[in-house]
Amino acid sequence: MKFTRSAVVAMLGAVLLVSGCKTTKIEEKHHPAKLEESGEKGIMKVILEPKAAERIGLQTTQIVEQSVMVGGRAQNRKVVPYGAIMYDTKGDTWTFTNPEPLVFVRHKVVVEHIEGDQVVLSDGPASGTAVVTVGATELMGAEHKYGH
């Protein structure tokens, strides 16, 4: 079969014309984590869907007050598992509190010292506060919109 130059040009033009008629469907992305103002500058509440919390294997525990050795004397201090501590890019230390089901808020803590897998705090949320021990990195990513 013999094609003339004008037939080839016509076919190319038709292909270009049809490819330019592509319709774009605009879909809103679904995010399993929503953000809300926390009332504290620079800190957002992260609200997860139940499936999202399950998927990241989120776990929490409570801050406990216990007797630890400080300067050779036993003193009561707040203690959390090491998994509850997050470090930001400036080296500041944080934990995610869990004030209500599926709601998480980053809270600054001051680490006094670390004993094995336990972190002794000199400042942070009150004893009994629920903190995230597994899944905090995902919460930090959601709060700062990494991967969105």
C-alpha positions as CSV (number, residue, x, y, z in Angstrom):
1,M,0.0,0.0,0.0
2,K,1.3,3.3,-1.0
3,F,0.9,6.4,1.1
4,T,1.2,9.8,-0.2
5,R,2.8,12.6,1.7
6,S,-0.5,14.4,2.2
7,A,-2.2,11.2,3.6
8,V,0.6,10.9,6.2
9,V,0.3,14.6,7.2
10,A,-3.5,14.2,7.4
11,M,-3.2,11.2,9.7
12,L,-0.7,12.9,12.0
13,G,-3.0,15.9,12.2
14,A,-5.9,13.7,13.1
15,V,-3.9,12.0,15.8
16,L,-2.7,15.3,17.3
17,L,-6.3,16.7,17.1
18,V,-7.8,13.7,18.9
19,S,-5.0,13.7,21.6
20,G,-5.7,17.4,22.3
21,C,-9.3,16.6,23.1
22,K,-8.5,14.8,26.3
23,T,-10.9,15.6,29.1
24,T,-9.5,15.9,32.6
25,K,-11.5,14.6,35.5
26,I,-10.9,16.5,38.6
27,E,-11.1,14.4,41.7
28,E,-10.6,15.5,45.3
29,K,-8.0,13.3,46.9
30,H,-9.1,11.4,50.0
31,H,-6.9,11.9,53.0
32,P,-7.4,9.5,56.0
33,A,-6.0,12.2,58.3
34,K,-7.6,15.6,58.7
35,L,-6.0,18.7,60.3
36,E,-7.6,21.2,62.6
37,E,-6.3,24.2,64.6
38,S,-5.2,23.2,68.0
39,G,-5.2,26.6,69.5
40,E,-1.4,26.6,69.8
41,K,0.7,28.4,67.2
42,G,2.4,26.0,64.8
43,I,0.7,22.9,66.1
44,M,-2.2,21.1,64.4
45,K,-4.6,18.5,65.6
46,V,-4.4,15.3,63.6
47,I,-7.7,13.5,63.3
48,L,-7.5,10.0,61.9
49,E,-10.1,7.8,60.4
50,P,-10.5,4.5,62.3
51,K,-9.1,2.5,59.4
52,A,-6.0,4.8,59.2
53,A,-5.2,4.2,62.9
54,E,-5.5,0.5,62.4
55,R,-3.4,0.5,59.3
56,I,-0.4,2.3,60.9
57,G,-0.7,0.0,64.0
58,L,-1.2,3.0,66.3
59,Q,-0.6,2.3,69.9
60,T,-0.8,4.5,73.0
61,T,0.2,4.3,76.7
62,Q,-0.1,6.7,79.6
63,I,2.6,8.9,81.1
64,V,3.4,7.5,84.5
65,E,5.0,9.2,87.5
66,Q,7.5,7.0,89.2
67,S,10.5,7.2,91.5
68,V,13.8,7.5,89.6
69,M,17.3,8.3,90.8
70,V,18.3,12.0,90.2
71,G,21.6,13.2,91.6
72,G,21.9,10.1,93.8
73,R,18.4,10.7,95.3
74,A,15.1,9.1,94.5
75,Q,12.6,11.6,93.1
76,N,9.3,11.3,91.4
77,R,9.4,12.1,87.6
78,K,7.2,11.6,84.6
79,V,8.3,8.6,82.5
80,V,7.3,7.5,79.0
81,P,8.6,4.7,76.8
82,Y,11.3,5.8,74.3
83,G,8.9,5.1,71.4
84,A,6.8,8.0,72.6
85,I,9.5,10.6,71.9
86,M,9.9,12.3,68.5
87,Y,12.8,14.6,67.5
88,D,12.2,17.4,65.0
89,T,14.8,18.8,62.6
90,K,16.0,21.3,65.2
91,G,16.6,18.6,67.8
92,D,13.6,19.6,69.9
93,T,11.7,16.7,71.6
94,W,8.0,16.0,71.2
95,T,5.3,13.5,72.0
96,F,1.8,13.0,70.5
97,T,-0.9,13.1,73.0
98,N,-4.3,11.4,72.5
99,P,-6.8,13.7,74.2
100,E,-9.8,11.9,72.6
101,P,-10.4,8.9,70.4
102,L,-8.6,9.3,67.0
103,V,-7.4,12.8,67.9
104,F,-3.7,13.5,68.3
105,V,-1.8,16.7,69.3
106,R,1.9,17.2,69.3
107,H,3.2,18.3,72.7
108,K,6.7,19.6,73.5
109,V,8.6,17.6,76.2
110,V,12.0,18.1,77.9
111,V,14.0,14.9,78.3
112,E,15.9,14.8,81.6
113,H,17.6,11.5,80.8
114,I,17.1,8.1,79.2
115,E,17.3,4.8,81.1
116,G,17.2,2.0,78.6
117,D,13.8,2.1,76.9
118,Q,12.4,4.6,79.5
119,V,12.6,8.4,79.1
120,V,12.5,10.5,82.2
121,L,10.9,13.9,81.5
122,S,11.6,17.1,83.4
123,D,8.7,18.8,81.6
124,G,5.8,17.6,79.5
125,P,2.1,16.6,79.7
126,A,0.6,15.6,83.0
127,S,0.8,12.1,84.4
128,G,-2.0,9.9,83.1
129,T,-2.0,11.6,79.7
130,A,-2.3,9.2,76.8
131,V,0.7,9.4,74.4
132,V,1.4,7.6,71.1
133,T,4.2,4.9,71.3
134,V,3.7,3.4,67.8
135,G,2.7,5.5,64.8
136,A,4.0,8.9,65.9
137,T,6.2,9.3,62.7
138,E,3.1,8.9,60.6
139,L,1.3,11.5,62.7
140,M,4.2,13.9,62.3
141,G,4.1,13.3,58.5
142,A,0.3,14.0,58.5
143,E,0.6,17.1,60.6
144,H,3.3,18.5,58.3
145,K,1.6,17.3,55.1
146,Y,4.5,15.0,54.0
147,G,3.2,12.8,51.2
148,H,0.1,14.8,50.5
